[in-house]
Amino acid sequence: MKLVRLVVLTAAVAASQVSPAMAESLLQSGARLAQQAGRQLPPPARPDVRRAATAAQEPAAERGMSRRRKLFFALAGAIGFAAGVYAIDHGVEDNTPSSKGTRKD
Amino acid sequence: MFGGVVAAACAALLTTPVAWAQQNGGIAGVVRDTGGLSMPGVTVEAASPALIEKVRSVTTDGEGRYNIVDLRPGTYVVTFSLPGFSTVKREGIELTAGFTAPLNVNLTVGAITETITVTGASPVVDTQSIRQQEVLGQKMLEALPSGSIGLQTLAYVTPGFASTQADVGGSRDTWSAQGAYTFFHGKTGTRASFDGFRNQYFIGAGNGVGYISDQGTIQELQLETSGMGAESGSGSASLNAIPKSGGNIFAGGIDGFFSGKGMQSSNIDDSFRDFGINSSAEVQRIYRLGAQLGGPILKDKIWFFAAVARWGSRVNQPGAYYNALQGKSGIPSVPTIAYAPDLDRPAASFDWYRNHSLRATWQATEKHKFAVFGDIQKSCRCTTGPFTGANAIESERGWDWWPSGVVQGTWQAPLTNKLLVEAGASWQVANWVNFAQEGVSRDDRSILETSTNFRYGATTVLTAPIARTGRSAQRVTASYVTGSHNFKAGVTLEQAFNDESRTRNNETDGLNYDFLNGRPLRLQYQAEPFLQQERQNAELGIFLQDAWTIRRVTLNLGVRMDYVSMGFPAAKLDAGLFVPAREVQELKGVPEWTDINPRFGVAIDVFGNGRTAVKASVGRFNQLTRSDLTRRFHPFSSSVNTAFRNWNDVNGNYIPDCALADFTANGECGAISNQNFGKFIPSATIFDDSVTKDNRDFLWDINVEVEHQIRDGLSVNVGYNHNWDGSFTVTENTLLGPESFDEYCITVPNDPRLPNAGQQQCGYYDVKPSLFGQGQLRVTNAKEFGTPKRYWDGFWVGMNGRLPKNITVGGGLDIGRQVDDHCLTVDMPNQPNDITGNPLRGGSLAPAANAYNPFCRVVTDWADLMDVRLRASVPLPWSFNASFIYRNTPGAPQDATLAVTSATVRFKDPSRTTLTTAQTVNLYAPNSVFGDRFSQLDVAVSKSFDIGWGRLRAALDVYNALNSNSLQSVISAYSTRWLRPVGFLDARLARITASINF
């Protein structure tokens, strides 16, 4: 049953582009707020596979966005990633002799 | 912190690949006018963002042919121009690694400024190459559900490719998932490469992956299965990961996945509960966090690509618990003598990886390009095995990888539009020092309960304190390409080393114990201290090959000279408790082999339209080089380093009350099993020139294939493969012959599942007691005694391509039959051993090691080797995408071995009543009985969001969606635990994957 609930929840998250608090990720929220602030709301999503495929291949650097905003997102991403790496490195058990300083080779 | 600092500079994903010409693609064809006449002098340009030089250009020859080689994977626009004719532009040519796209065009009279743009499906049938391969590009790698993107992904989707343990969403440790494969079509070993450079440990059989790549660095995966040209040194299946590079724009991304508790089902049914297995593997966590960033340092001049990643897993194994009695025997010299599960402490397989890589590509001049790549990694395969719970967690050992990594560099120079020169070098090193598991003290010993084959107490051996291996490689090639000829000459050179010391966990005397029903049975000795060193001084390959196109026929002609020289350095070892001080001088040229290997193939474009090809190839290959080719000659190794003696613990104190260093029977201890144990006799094993200077093992591989494009973007193929091995090595005892053995019979247990149940079965042999432990070993070529055989016959039918609406499909059916015949007598009748002491056979379906076996011819039949793989990726409305991988493969072998003692055997010579030692025998031919077929379905559903400044992709992967509990391995030792599942498919698992690219 846990798996079923998980599938349903994930499907709901994936299918939704609206923003109920329970079905929007932090990243999506950030993206949406940034778009609103920049008054660059995207057009409503349409079931256009070709458009989606094209958008998927289009490099972000070629899209219209201010340099400051790009830098902001890059920096936010880098900080978030660094925090994640730090948490993993310090959260995962490390019993290796090299980390404990007990290697004799 | 280091990772964080690096990560702060990184955040994005670039997708332009780099690849060595060996894996690169090409475009070739004929240019004609509207009357069908060939057109010489037409300029043909291939342009793509994948090229830092932007465009590659050639001209057609006198027959109107052109051939552009060394094109990196990507989408190309090809332009044909000639004054007086309209320019033709062909768009959307998608190239994958190793694929030559056929592209014929007709030019019409007109102004050169007038451009005719042609669009259409990209060709899918390679009508020139004879190579059979599977390629997964970036889109498929992203779309398909893959527990660990890498070599494992290819092994999953390729019919006929065996893997040793299935993975469910990353539940298998990455190291073995990425490299521990057994065989393809019975061929020994698999070559794994990163950017064309071999990426495997120089240890033993050499099939462990040496550098564990971060999936965020991989642009494309390529698997060559057969039909390799002269530039390939081995006929084994060859896996290659082609890394990403930078581009002219900044782009990057962050990606990750996670699965944990509560995201998994259970797949235990009554058949498992009957064996006392009440739970399947339980994922505690499977995770990944990675970031990539690439872009131009100088536009069109210098690109960079950087990646950092962390990933790992912790999975509780079924029925596996820490030992509640660990260290609680009260006997200082044997702190652990029994095992009882501590149900409050489940035991888990556990691994983690930390990678940091950087690549730079420099277009130094118009004609010279350089690329360098480096990756430093620290990793922990904290429960080697991989740990499945078949033994106690305390009998596992961890691998501490640090420092490890790889550095590579390449130079490419299209000096003219016909001459291309390339060179490259790679250096890879891995330190993988072993460590004991939590709770194991240095007084603990590894104990094997022989009645159940269950090991506990401590690991059998630690590769420590020294465990390092490395490999370096260099290569230079020159290609001269005209419209009709693609001539290539090259030199490849590799060196490798391996240093590993071995110690038993117990540091006092290094003895391990065997028990029978909880009571001491045997003492297992090992010579300590021990250090093994091997050097591959040179593996040289010089090759010439030409792809010569005559009308619709392309002849692939090649010849390769392979030379290998190995040896070992000088070394000294101190005396130990049971062995004297030992010293060896440096020795080179053991072995030293030179082989000439011809390759021939033909590919026919049957109708001249690039849609139907008939291909055939035949080639001789040497087997992959590996350290055990020279390890066998090292006096430290060829000495008798292990032996055992019976132990009758009369007083029941679990202490062997005897003089341990006195190898004659005394006290509670019997005589040592090999009288040469404890001596340093460099000549204890002698090697004939037939194995040191001649007769390198080889493979002949024959393939016939028909490939047809049945519609735009979709091809089907059918084929036949026959391959066989040659040059087997056997070990004989110079003192022994068939007359030195007495035949005995056993009574097959009265179990209706066994053939001949309850009846006597003979054909087993034991050396005469007076000769036990006597004689000298001689290693020689098997042809002195007979002709062992290993061969494979097989057929396949497959499909591959892209359907309308970007639907991608692939897969097929592979069916084969393998024969292993070693019915020749080397000492013991019909039971020859190879150099490792295992029963001789060519393939990798190794029967139980050291099992006495009267079944010398093993036929693994068609039905048992049938293999089905299917995959598809389907774009759906609203930016959804669905994909799956399905595998239906042979079931687990269900062998049966029986531990026999003097009391349970009957010698044909009635005057003999006792075995020299307890033995294990096969009850029927190994690999002749298989369980239910293995089945696994993995599915993924993803959705992409355009978030303005980039693309967010979220996916739900469901691995083992059918919740199968297919068996992968079972206990073969006959007892109440016989056929008890050891490895079985983990239960259905959900995993969340997300990435942001911008």
Interface residues (C-beta under 8 A of the other chain):
Chain A: K2 L3 L6 V7 T10 A11 V13 A14 A15 Q17 S25 L27 Q28 A31 R32 A34 Q35 Q40 P42 A45 P47 V49 A52 A53 A55 A56 P59 A60 A61 E62 R63 M65 R69 K70 F73 A74 G77 A78 I79 G80 F81 A82 A83 G84 V85 Y86 I88 D89 V92 E93 D94 N95 T96 P97 S98 R103 K104 D105
Chain B: M1 G3 G4 V5 A7 A8 A9 C10 A11 A12 G247 I249 F250 A251 G252 I254 G256 G262 M263 Q264 S265 Y287 L289 A291 G295 V308 R310 G312 F350 W352 R354 K378 C380 C382 G398 D400 W402 N431 V433 F435 E438 A464 P465 I466 A467 R468 K805 N806 P875 L876 P877 W878 S879 F880 V941 S942 K943 S944 F945 D946 I947 G948 W949 G950 R951 L952 A954 L956 V958 R988 A990 I992 A994 I996 N997 F998
